[in-house]
Amino acid sequence: MCGIVGYIGKKPANKILVDGLKRLEYRGYDSAGIVTLDENGEVKINKVKGKVAQLDDEIAEQADKNSIGIGHTRWATHGEPSVANAHPHKAGEIFLVHNGIIENYKELKAELADHKFVSDTDTEVLAALINSFYDEKTSLFDAVRLALKKVVGTFGIAVVSTREPNEIITARLGSPLIIGLGDNENILASDASALFGLTDKAIYLNDGEMAKITREDVKIYDLNGSEIVGKIEKIDTNLAAIQKNGYAHFLLKEIMEQPETLNATLRGRIDAMKKTVKLGGLNLSEKDLKNVQHVVIVGCGTAYYAGLLASYYLAELLPDVTIEVVVASEFRYKKSFLPKNSVALIVSQSGETADTLACLREIKSRGAKTIGVVNAVGSTIAREVDGGIYVHAGPEISVASTKAFTSQVSAMIMLGVSMAQTRETAEDFVEKIVAELAILPDEIKKLLNKYVAEIEKIATKYAKYEHAIYMGRDTAFPTALEGALKLKEISYIDANGYAAGELKHGPLALVDDRFFEVVMLLEGNLLDKTISNLSEVNARGGHVFAITNSDKEITAESILRVKTDLKILTPILLNVAQQVFAYYIAVARENDVDQPRNLAKSVTVE
Ligand code: M6R
């Protein structure tokens, strides 16, 4: 979604802003812009509809040495993608970039008759509102503060003014901001990746906080203007993690690096010899773990499907606990009973997803303990949960989530194992699943070494279709849902996942030459029943791609037979095959694989 970068220092700001915006491109956007000022308030503004590379071309032709500036990538919410709607927005002497949504922008706009609006955005309304408070007696800081008191909605903002050109004012409510601290320079961003290579010291703003950033100093305040002490934290600045490292796309790189990223998830946590799991950071006592009666897992998209798949394993590990998995955007609006001694797993790669964050706050207010299953270190969800398991998959740049899924499922399984050990349940299963977790990274490596070319060949055959059905039973059912999501988001093929047993209750009516079907058949896991479901599709002229770990006779148009030592965790492995399949279909269709149309990486609006 939208991205913010701000810079104040001695170097030309435009290059730093554009480089920072490039690192935020993965979040998804449709227009971009920057404004720079010099110490006397001289202004240079560049805005484009389209890619940050165009901004780069524009600034290359300008001899702009201005050393203060703010920049933005916009993902349209109010008003179409256009130069007029791109940020920064101007009102009087001020310029504003904004992430989030001003919900009462219509009411505010009606009160701002003096401003001549040139865009359709809620952000310009906020700029005009700040400007309405910005008279001779009021500082930029106070004008921003007073304006924000009238706002209903969410914001992460950065504001500069030609009248006070030696500071950036920033504020956050519901939309992340991080301030990187340098030597006589400071840099602001909505995502730590924009700071990579620049500084490793930063202050994360909390909701309801503002900051005044000068070259020499960063001061943090609450929205009433009282100064507070910001906590300086060390951030990971591994630039390699946000580069393609020779791969054609981030998506392929992230699929291929799963053996290492999963190892990072498991490292120091599982003991393959003793068949045990140890998790630090849960902040739950042994007594708490023993008393849990109910586990609710919430997340969106792939994170939700990771929760759904993990729930099958948790149910085996914790036979005396009820397990519920809910889409975060629904949880808050559906009346539901949260039993005493509930624990909520809040699953999110970015740790910033608005629906998931809202759920976390709701669940906390209802007294349940919350455990984050989060990838992005320092993200809002990671900071607000009672305890957590960082999944340590490293930055995921491609909008389509791959390595995060694998690590999230594994992290939740480790939590289930750790609870089962404390409660002394499912001892045999604990032993088997820990042994499989320990070999899973190597099994993924073998799959990636051995089967990618074969999967690519199969994918090329199915790239022409516009419709797809994914199906599987038991643990292969959530895997089918995830496979279909991956395919639809990067190939734009209309793909849906079903429980294989459900096909005859409706979806079978769809089967014809416009469709292909992906069926996952797992040895020892309702295999014969799934084969029957597959036959029902074959009998109706289906174009089936079967993925299996079985040697059994299977009839399908295409078959991928994966040899593996896994028995329980096969769906996680075979999901990697689904990821490769979706990737090559998207490549064959010449789509923007890393930044699919209409989507954003970090969905910070509800
Ligand atoms: O950052 P999160 O894990 O909270 O994101 C949740 C979903 O937006 C995300 O998984 C989305 O569905 C992906 N694009 C799927 O590949």
Residues whose N, C-alpha, C, O or C-beta is under 5 A from the ligand:
A	BS01	M6R	C300 G301 T302 A303 V347 S348 Q349 S350 G351 T353 V399 A400 S401 K601 V603
